[in-house]
């Protein structure tokens, strides 16, 4: 028979659970924490004391209670004691951030990604340079407890191998291993698909907060997706789950897709399809280009309206199929799909109502993302925080102090 958890394992779990609550939800009273965790107040007091001694939380008076009498103290995470490094490898931009507990952005760097410098080595070199600047700017006594990165491609979960990133021409690239080596922080880099991490971010801190069954669709040059099921990110067998952009919606005579197939959702409802249909310059890509088409359609531009109608059709058909399979409570449209949804909501809803089963869609909510271009970066940060949230005191003990700034060595 398997032995039950030891007292130390229970304590470690409870410390992580309490820290997770205040990390995600902000300041909470001991009474609320006791109720959520099913523990008595003296146990909560002990857990708070341990985390406060480690510098991970503090107790303080609540802000603007609006109530008479002495308010109860609340527990809040200390955002500048432990931090993570988060990276987002975008289609045309590299972004890095130092993020503190509570999801607070402490510092940030970004640079344009030019067409001639998209190799894995070149990308990880830039990110490692950003990491050096970000750790240099951290105050003495703080610790880096994790590193996370979002990549637009098929990412193997255990080791961060990028099996394919069609927009970068990457195939079986050891991105996670290379970045871990270049950073030399003694911490493995956790790597995830950008849309999956966007789903995690919107679930925890955005339009899907509190929703346990969520489908997130992210548009840029292609269409990516992430699925939250039972409150957890659905990764599949090896981390490739959520590639909804390659759901075939138009197999006969469909547009060619970068994956080699025809009629994929991202080929029929992606940025290129919209811009070509609206007779726009195909080189003028990105959110502003998509927004310009939506605005032109709103003003009555015939080509723009037709293009938006067609894209809305295919997007609605794709979402209907996913609703039938996944039965989400909420579908969130992020990236450039935010603009597309706002311009073609009626068409998308019509297709969902026509093609999705009534029981699967009767409680469905359609939302636009609230985190904007930061969704993948926030998701990468949350991925990096998982280590300290699983075992706060152990993660601190193994992290070590922030390296001495390079200029002081």
N, C-alpha and C positions, 0 to 999 in steps of 0.2 A: 504494500500500500504506500502511496505517496504521502510523505509527511506534510502537515499543514505549514503555512508560512510562519517563520520565526517572529519574535517580537521586533527584532531589528528590521526585518523585511516589511512588517506592518507599519512600523514607524516611518521607514523610508517612503512607502507608498502614500501615507497620510501627509507627509511633508510635501511631496510632489503634488498631490491633489490640491492641498491648500494653496500652494504657490501658483498652480495653474488657474485656480479660481480668480485670484487677484490680478494675475497677469492678463487674463482675458477680459474680465468684467470690471476691473478697476477696484476702487475702495469698497470694502465690504465690512460690516460689523462682525464681531465674534459670534453674535447670536445667529446671523444669517449663515455664516460658515458652519456653525454647529448643526444648523437645520439641514443644510445642503449635504453635509458629509455624514450625518447620522451619528455624531459624536457628542459627548457632553462638553460643557464649557470649560471645565478644568483641563481636559485633554487638548482642546483648541488653544487654551492659554499656553500650555507647554509647547505646542507646535509653533505658535507665533513667536514665543520667546526664543526657540532654537533658530528660527529663520531670521529674527531680528538680530540675534547675536552674530550671525553670519553676514549681516548687512544686506540681506535680500528683501526684507520688508521693514516697514515702520508703522507705528500706530500714531494717529493724529486725530484732531477734531474734524468732523465732516465739514464740507464747504456749503454754506448757504442752506442750512436745514429748513429754515422758515418755521421752526417750532419753538415754543417757549420751554424754558428749563434747560438744564445741563444736558447736552447731547452725548450719546455714547461714542466712544472712540471707534474709529474704523481702521482696518488694516489695508495698507497700500504698498505696492511693490516699489522697491528702490531702483529706479531706472538707470542709475549711473554706477552701480556696484558691479554688476555682471552684464556683459553685452555680447552680441553675436555680430558676425560679418555676413552680410547678405549681398548676393550678386545676381544681376539679371542680364543675360546675354540676349539682347533684342535683335530684331532684324537689321536695324541700322544704328543701334546705340548700345553701349555698355554702361551699366549703372552699378554702383557699389554703395553700400550704406553701413554705418555702425548703428545698431539698433539696441536699445536698452530694454530691460524687463518692462512689461506693460505695453510693448510695441512702440516705444517712443523713438523717433528718429533723432539721433544725436549728431550725426555728421554724414555727409554724402559727397560722392564724386560721380561724374559721368563724362563720356566722350563719344563722339560720333564714330561709327564703325564703317570705314570706307570699303569699297568693293574689293580693293586689292589687298586687304589685310584681314582676311576672315579665317585664316588657318588657326587650328587649335592652339599651337604654340604662341602665335601672335596675340590671340585673345587672352590666354592665361597669363601671358607676360604683362599685359595692360592691367588685368585684374589684380595681379600680385603687387604691382606698383600702387594701385589704389589702396590695397590692404595695408601697405607700409605707411601711407599717408594717414589712413584712418586710425591705425593703432598708435601712431606718433601723436595724434591729437587727443588721445584718451588721457584722462588725468591719472596720476600715479595711484596705485592701489586698486585700480579696476582690473577685471580679468575678462578675457575672451573665452566664452564657454561653448562656442559652436560656430560652424560655418555652413552656410547653405547657398545653393546656386540654382537658378532657374534657366533652363535651356529650351529653345524651340526645336524639339525633336524627340525621337524615341530614346528614352533613357532607361538603361538597365538599373533596377533599384539597388541591388546590393553594393555595387562598386562605382556607379556613376559613369559607366561606359555608354557613350552616345552611339547607339546602333545606326541611327540615320538622322540627319538634319538636312532635309532636302534643300532648304534655302541657303545653306552654307556649303553644300557638297561635302558634308562630313559623313563618313561611314566607318563604324567600329573604331571610333576615336576615344582614347582613354582620358577624357576630359577631367573627370574627378580625380584620378590618380595624378595627372600632371599638375593640376591646380594645388592639390594637397602638398606635393613636393615643392612647388615654387613658394608657397606661403610659409612653409617650415614653422608651423605653429604648434606642432604636436597634436593636431586635431584633424580627423578625417573630414573631407568636404562632402556634405550630403547634397546630392544632385537630384533634381526632379524636373519633370516636364512643366513648362511655364503655365499651361492652361490648368493642369492639375493643381499647381500651387496657387493659381488665381482662384480656383474653386475653394481651396482651403482658406484663403484670405477672405473671400466674400462670405464664407460660412461663419468664420470667427469674428470678423470685424466690419463686414459690409452689408450688402443687400440681403444676404441669406442668414443673418444672425438669428440664432435660435431654431433654424430650420434643419431638421435631421435628414431630409431627403431632397437633395439639390442637384440640379444639372447646370453647369456653367459653360457657356460658349464664348470663346475669345476669338476676335477677328483681328488680323493684321494683313500680311500678304496671303496667308492661308487661314484656316479655321481650326482651332484646337478646342478641346473640351476636357472637363473634369467632372467627376461624379462623387458626391457625398452620399453615402448610404449608411443609415443607422448612426449618423453623426461622425462617420469615419470616411477618410479619403479612400476611394476604391481604386486600387492599383493594378489588379489582375495578378496573374501568376508571377510575372517578373518586373512589373512596373509599367507595362505598355498599355494598360487600360485607359479608356477615355479618348482614344484617337477618333473622335466622331467626325472630324473633317474628311475622313476617308470612307465614310458611309456612302455607298453608291446609291444615288437617288435617280440617276438618268443613264442607265446602262446602254441604251440604244441611241447612238448619235450624240452622246454627251461630250462635253469639253475634255480635252486631255488634262490630266493632273500631274503634278510633279512627282507623284509616287509611281507613275507608269500606267495607272489605270485610267479609265475614262468615266466621266459622269459623277465623280466624287462630290460630296457636299461643298467642299471648299472650292472646287473648280466651277460649280454652278452658282454658288452664292457668295463667293469670296470677293475680295477687293478688285481683282483683275476683271472678273465678269461684270461687275458694276461699272467700272471705268470704261471698259470697251463698249458696253451697251450704251453708255451715255455719250460715246464718241469723244472721250477725253484723252489727253496725252497719257499713254500707258506708263511713261517714265515718271509722271507726277503722282506718286503713290503716297500713302499715309493717311492719317486721320483728317488732315485739312482737305485733302483731295476728295475723300469720301464725304466729308461734311459739305463741300462745295456742290457735289452732285445732289445731295439731299435738299439743300437750300434752293438749288436751281429747279428741282422737281416741285418744290413748294411754290415757286414763282410761276409755274406753268410750262417750263421747258419740256417739250414733247419727248425728246430723246432721253432726258434724265428721268422723267416719269415712267417711261416704258422700261428702262433699265432697272429702276427701283422696284417696279411691279414684278418683273421677272425674278429678280433676286429674292424678293419677299416670298414669291411663290415657292421657290426651291428651298428656301430657309424654313418656311412653314411645313413643307412636306418632310424635310429632314427632322425637324423637331417633333412632328407628329409620330414618326417612327420611333424616335427615342423615348417619347412619352409612353408609347405602347409597351416598350421593352422594360423601361426603368421605373415608370410610375412616380416621377418626382413630384414633390409638393410645390417647388419653385424652380423656374428656369430663369437664369440671370444672363443677360447679354452684356459682354464686356468688350474692350478694345474698340475697333471700328464697327463691330456689330451693334454697339450702343447707338450709334448714329443711324445705322440701317434700321434697327427696330423702331426708333422714334419716327422715322420717315415712312415705314411700311408696316406699322403695327396692325392695321386693319387687315391687310393682306395675309400677314403671318397668322393672325388669330383665325381668319377664315379657313385657311388650309389646315390648321390644327383641328378646328371644329369638324372639318370634313373627313379628315383621315385618321384622327386619333379616336380610340374607343371611348365612348361616353364615360364609363366608370373610371378610366385612367385619367381623364382630363377634368372631371367635374369639380375638383377642388384646386385645379392648377392655377398658380399665380405666375405671371410674366413680369419680370423686373429688369431694370437696367443696373449695371454695376455702379457701386458707390465709390470704389477705390481708384478708378481711373487707371492711369499708366503705372501706378504703384502696386497694383494687385499682385503681380508675379513677385516683385521684390518683397512685399509683406509676407507672401506665402513662403518664400525662401527663408526669411527670418524665422517664421514659425517652425519650419522644418529644422532649422539650426537650434532652436530653443528646446527641442524635444529631449535632448540629453539632460539638461539641468532640470527640466520638469519631471523627468523620470526619477532622478535622484539628486536633489539640490546640493546637499552637503558633500556628496561624493564628487559631483561635477566640479565644485569649487576646489576641492582638495587636489584634483588632478589637473586643473587648468593652469595654475601658476600665474604670476603677475603679468601684467601687460609688459611687453618688451620695452626696454629703455629706448626713447626716441633716438633715431639715427644721428641727429645733429648733436646729441650729448655724449656719444660714445667716443 
